[in-house]
Amino acid sequence: MPIALAVSALAAIALLWADRAFPPPLSEAATVSAEVLDRDGHLLRAFATEGGLWRLKTTVEDVDPRFIEMLIAYEDQRFREHRGVDPLALGRAALQFLTNGRIVSGASTLSMQVARLIEPRERRTLAAKFLQVARAIQIERRLDKDEILDLYLTRAPYGGNLEGVRAASLAWFGKEPRRLSAGEAALMVALPQLPEKRRPDRNLAAAEAARKRVLARAAVAKVIGDGEAERAAMTAIPTRRLQLPVHAAHLAEAARRKDPAALEHPTTLSRNVQRGLETVARESAVKLGSKVSIAMVMADIRTGEIVGEVGSANYFDASRSGWIDMTRITRSPGSTLKPFIYGLAFEEGLVSQETIVEDRPADFFGYRPRNFDMSYQGDVSVRQALQLSLNVPAIRLLDAVGPSRLMVRFRRADIRPRLPPHEAPGLAIGLGGVGITLRELVQLYAGLANHGIPVRLGNGVEGVPGPIDGEPLLSTVAAWHVADILSDVLPPAGSRRRGIAYKTGTSYGYRDAWSVGFDGRYVLGVWAGRPDNGAVPGLTGYGAAAPILFEGFVKAGIGTTPLPGPPAGAVRLAQADLPVSQRRFSINANGLLAASAREPAPQIVFPPEGAHVELSVRGQAAMSPLTLKLQGGRAPFRWLANGRPLPEATRRRVSRWLPDGGGYSTLTVIDALGRAASVRVFVQ
């Protein structure tokens, strides 16, 4: 007896030592495909493993609970009770082997199948079966039942290079396994037994017969009813394998380069938005012709997060150079920068929406801009000039506000457009004589849409998007005037109004077509052209890019958020109600604002530029008036606060202004000759 106990003890010690010395290769079993996910955890794109397998990590929570019930009912009815080996099934298999002289049924539990999947054996022998039994017991000692199921769901073979229920469900049904129907779930249970022989694209009859057996077993086990089993057996089985999702291909590649070892790459994209934009880009490129590509960027103007980004019309289309991410390529923006010229002119108090400006041939020290259609409109309002994208009026205003000042405003939005080497900013930047990327252009418009507060866009993967601290891109009032004008631009032919403000642009030689638009929540930018910078005759922003913009807003499925109403101080005055100095904008022969040589231009001496002025009365909510002082200029003087004229003109050089509230304000004075001066102050 003591000898027997000793032998038993030694055997137990040996088994424990073997268990620890030769553990199952669970770490290798964890090798899965890397996944790029949207903001809600939905799959955008997966990458095959080093062995070329599509093996997506799958857990019990990822699949329909009825699938788990079917799987256990068909493969291992006592799965929840045994510890890796089912003695009843093992006894039955042994008896069949002795009776028939060969293996009839393997008595494999799900735990034993997992053991075979993580440590495959080519031949079915007793030694291999014994190893499976030992490994199953080891696995049961280390993992709970759901963790064992997770391994099976991830590693089960489905033919070809498909492994795991999730990869197979996406490949055969185009959907996640948590949404499987009874017939689909039964097929997913049946295929792993003989994955190559039952592949529905190669042997439909075998797949149907195997599915029918699973449904019959599920009905017997009361997982589904008899009637449901019959209906499920009549549903069609897919005969073509689908491609796994390949959304946001360029961004997905960038995410993987950022962290090659990671298995999950979260992004800020929305799968529904991304899918809609990609569909629009792909279909629109076909309409525009060969070699034409399309890029799109949609961002949340409040957070700066990218919610959709399309780098090309089709990543896999070599004829369109689809591998090039055109959201990051510097191109000429055409007329898309004009709104910021007008915004700066509004902010400076040089014009109002109904100010008359000339659209006639002009010479700016040798630079002679011409309109796109080579015609001229004569006298037009500022509102009309921007809506019609007239070139000459835009250059007149840019000449007045100064190209360098416009570039400074771009830098406030953390955007630095590229100029030709060794060149200073000139008037040509107003018509596209500068380089910018689609992402940068969308970032500029995000600031315009965000009440003039600049917003830094994320890149979808890393970085910290959000408002940019510092001076605004434009004053709130100026930004509203620009948006108000752009919101009334007619939609392109075939598109209905969407409640968005938008601008188009076409670069020289029909190389780039642009359109950028925004509602109260999102901004979308579109570029169309050839990646090799070749010309596309007839390609224009209004004719090509604008329809894509409008369709993009529709297909993105986000609805339309109304544009914000006018802020305090913003008002649209009729032409007759404007001060005399703002009724017409004109420059003299020297390219300067019309003025008299007798008096110097007006200059605001108090408050100075950038001053912080405290006007609040201690213990009270009210504010005291601010004294305004100026020098020079010809009376009468018209003061404007944030673009809104003060009650009446004055001939005095000292005035008083009562702010509506605290924060940054722009004060402008215009004299009788139309000369203006402005300062920006912070009121507290």
DAURUR-V338735 format. One record per helix or strand of 3 or more residues. SS is the DSSP state (hx for helix, st for strand). FROM is the first residue (numbers start at 1). LEN is the number of residues. If there is no record, write none. Layout:
ss:SS from:FROM len:LEN
ss:SS from:FROM len:LEN
This chain:
ss:hx from:2 len:20
ss:hx from:26 len:4
ss:st from:34 len:4
ss:st from:43 len:5
ss:hx from:60 len:3
ss:hx from:65 len:11
ss:hx from:87 len:14
ss:hx from:110 len:9
ss:hx from:126 len:17
ss:hx from:145 len:11
ss:hx from:165 len:9
ss:hx from:177 len:3
ss:hx from:182 len:13
ss:hx from:204 len:17
ss:hx from:226 len:9
ss:hx from:249 len:10
ss:st from:264 len:3
ss:hx from:271 len:18
ss:st from:293 len:8
ss:st from:306 len:5
ss:hx from:318 len:3
ss:hx from:338 len:10
ss:st from:356 len:4
ss:st from:378 len:4
ss:hx from:382 len:6
ss:hx from:391 len:11
ss:hx from:403 len:10
ss:hx from:427 len:5
ss:hx from:438 len:12
ss:hx from:476 len:11
ss:st from:501 len:6
ss:st from:512 len:7
ss:st from:522 len:8
ss:hx from:541 len:15
ss:hx from:575 len:3
ss:hx from:580 len:3
ss:st from:603 len:4
ss:st from:626 len:6
ss:st from:637 len:5
ss:st from:654 len:4
ss:st from:663 len:8
ss:st from:676 len:8
